[in-house]
Amino acid sequence: MGNGEQAEQRVIVALDVPDEQSAIALIDQLPQVSFWKVGLELFTSTGPKILEELKSRQKRIFLDLKFDDIPNTVAGACRSAARYGVDLLTIHATAGRDALKAATEAAQEGAAKAGVQPPKLIAITLLTSISARQLAFDLKIPLELPEYALEMALLAQECGLDGVVCSPQEVAQLRQTCENDFLLVCPGVRPTWADKGDQKRSLTPAQAIKAGADYLVIGRPITAAIEPELAWKRISEELTTVA
Ligand SMILES: O=C(O)c1cc(=O)[nH]c(=O)n1[C@@H]1O[C@H](COP(=O)(O)O)[C@@H](O)[C@H]1O
């Protein structure tokens, strides 16, 4: 996955909208988008129905439910989610070694039982909305932020996960250290013309791809734009400079 694809196909658009109707309106408004992310807001609202809508349009799906619980519970959640036949699925690295291993096995089992391809299971290293200051003062983590993100990525790799979600600011370091086929998925991506909002560790789409990201996750710069098609076009054009 990732590097062999055209730059535009490496953008996953976050469908962070409240209901099925708004989601379908956006999917149909942006037919060039081949990869969509369904996250907590939309999945809580619609349940798996939205996944069927995306599949009927031959879209790839990142089901981002960020599981974080005890091993037995995350394993059950991954087993259930894998049955939907999605492409990517998330868990927090902070769930810990036992939970990450159990989740990996359960995702394989769930997919095999349903007769679908298993999802690539990827771990959140550190949310892109957390700054170095918050990591130290609020979360009381005594490591430098890049070192913490790397430790979480190495833990995920050791536990057999397919990759991680990381900020574009850490992706170059992770690309150097992790195995070549380890997926690096970067949210917190902001073109120069977009608001940062709650994202703390961003880079532009071109910078993130150059730094080694396999996929970019972009939401509001496209979905909250007055003209989402234009925002998508500008991002695609920016990415042709690094293709
Ligand atoms: O797992 C994610 O996708 C994720 C992890 C993370 O660390 N930061 C992060 O922003 N995300 C998601 O990526 C998307 C970013 O959206 P925008 O900030 O609107 O571009 C949202 O759907 C977030 O849930």
Ligand as a Chemical Component Dictionary entry (heavy atoms), coordinates in Angstrom:
data_LIG
# 
_chem_comp.id                   LIG 
_chem_comp.type                 NON-POLYMER 
_chem_comp.pdbx_formal_charge   0 
_chem_comp.three_letter_code    LIG 
# 
loop_
_chem_comp_atom.comp_id 
_chem_comp_atom.atom_id 
_chem_comp_atom.alt_atom_id 
_chem_comp_atom.type_symbol 
_chem_comp_atom.charge 
_chem_comp_atom.model_Cartn_x 
_chem_comp_atom.model_Cartn_y 
_chem_comp_atom.model_Cartn_z 
_chem_comp_atom.pdbx_ordinal 
LIG O1  O1  O 0 -6.814  8.373  13.805 1  
LIG C1  C1  C 0 -6.931  9.439  13.199 2  
LIG O2  O2  O 0 -7.315  9.450  12.037 3  
LIG C2  C2  C 0 -6.484  10.658 13.872 4  
LIG C3  C3  C 0 -5.432  10.545 14.757 5  
LIG C4  C4  C 0 -4.798  11.697 15.232 6  
LIG O3  O3  O 0 -3.800  11.633 15.954 7  
LIG N1  N1  N 0 -5.266  12.912 14.847 8  
LIG C5  C5  C 0 -6.354  13.047 14.020 9  
LIG O4  O4  O 0 -6.710  14.187 13.689 10 
LIG N2  N2  N 0 -6.997  11.927 13.570 11 
LIG C6  C6  C 0 -8.218  12.055 12.746 12 
LIG O5  O5  O 0 -7.908  12.697 11.522 13 
LIG C7  C7  C 0 -8.934  13.598 11.144 14 
LIG C8  C8  C 0 -8.339  14.975 10.986 15 
LIG O6  O6  O 0 -9.329  15.853 10.598 16 
LIG P1  P1  P 0 -9.031  17.379 10.258 17 
LIG O7  O7  O 0 -8.302  17.957 11.434 18 
LIG O8  O8  O 0 -10.394 17.971 10.076 19 
LIG O9  O9  O 0 -8.179  17.380 9.007  20 
LIG C9  C9  C 0 -10.018 13.512 12.205 21 
LIG O10 O10 O 0 -11.027 12.653 11.734 22 
LIG C10 C10 C 0 -9.329  12.875 13.404 23 
LIG O11 O11 O 0 -10.193 12.018 14.120 24 
# 
loop_
_chem_comp_bond.comp_id 
_chem_comp_bond.atom_id_1 
_chem_comp_bond.atom_id_2 
_chem_comp_bond.value_order 
_chem_comp_bond.pdbx_ordinal 
LIG O1  C1  DOUB 1  
LIG C1  O2  SING 2  
LIG C1  C2  SING 3  
LIG C2  C3  DOUB 4  
LIG C2  N2  SING 5  
LIG C3  C4  SING 6  
LIG C4  O3  DOUB 7  
LIG C4  N1  SING 8  
LIG N1  C5  SING 9  
LIG C5  O4  DOUB 10 
LIG C5  N2  SING 11 
LIG N2  C6  SING 12 
LIG C6  O5  SING 13 
LIG C6  C10 SING 14 
LIG O5  C7  SING 15 
LIG C7  C8  SING 16 
LIG C7  C9  SING 17 
LIG C8  O6  SING 18 
LIG O6  P1  SING 19 
LIG P1  O7  DOUB 20 
LIG P1  O8  SING 21 
LIG P1  O9  SING 22 
LIG C9  O10 SING 23 
LIG C9  C10 SING 24 
LIG C10 O11 SING 25 
# 
